[in-house]
Amino acid sequence: MQFFWGTNSSGVPAARVIPNTSPMNWFWPSDGIAIGGTMYLFAYRMKPGNGGVFNFAFAGVSLLTDRVDNPSPFDTYTQTDTPLYLPVDKRNPSEVTFGEAVMPNTAAAGAPFADGYIYIYGLRHDPYVKKLLVARVLPQSIANFSEYRYWDGRRWSRSIRDAVSIAQRLSSEFSVSPLPDGRYLLAYQLDALSQTVAVSYGNGPTGPFGQPIPIYHCPEPDTDPNVYTYNAKAHPHLSNPGELLISYNVNTFDFWENFTNADIYRPRFIRVPLNQ
């Protein structure tokens, strides 16, 4: 494994990928995909929030691109502001973001029931509950946002404002994976910050997905009241046949605990058997 980072004018380590929109913005990477030798990475563009423990807020969603074979990733790259973010306004009571999970339902990706589309999943960030949304686009049009279509519960709409919830009680990161029997598995942390890794099943990429099924209790918060777990998601490309590898993150509300116990701030992995 190799690590790469940027440096500032004084040679001090710095972010390697920096938004060109505002010096007050920074990137949080979401999900991405490689198509035809190019990596496409969706990234939250973040800004300072209103204080408190979670002192950050959305500023937008960008698409970052780089060559898959770049020996020094993101030393040169492109970034594009996208229409995949909806702020709160009179017509939209909650923020909407897309790019949290990408599912290629294509023959090239080995999808068992390929329809040729890439599904881009998003969230409606309602108070205290995150709701799942979905868009789709053909692989060759992934950077052409006018070609994105959003599921409105009955058909594919051109307007992001028409996207409807197909599941809820999600986390900021999650995954949707096709299964050999034709179903689709949604993996996530129940209710954003909890000790429960859950899955839900859907009959298609648009769901609707069923009720949460708890599959794992994260033990880390049981030993420290400041510690919390979040952002479970699956990694099909790293999974063995007949199982799904799922990761979740661990952090603490006491920032300085990460310095006294470096074991806190790292992902954990579980292997979930799949009933074929």
Secondary structure, DSSP 8 states (H G I E B T S, - for coil): -----EE-TTS-EE-SS--SS-TT-EEEEEEEEEETTEEEEEEEEEEE-SSSSS-EEEEEEEEEEEETT-SSTTSS-EEEE-S-EE--BTTBSSEEEEEEEEEEESTTTT-TT--SEEEEEEEEEETTEEEEEEEEE-GGGTT-GGG-EEE-SSSEES-GGG---SEES--SSEEEEE-TTS-EEEEEETTSBSSEEEEEEESSTT------EEEEE--GGGS-TTEEEEEEEE-GGG--TTEEEEEEEEEESSTTHHHH-TTSSS-EEEEEE---
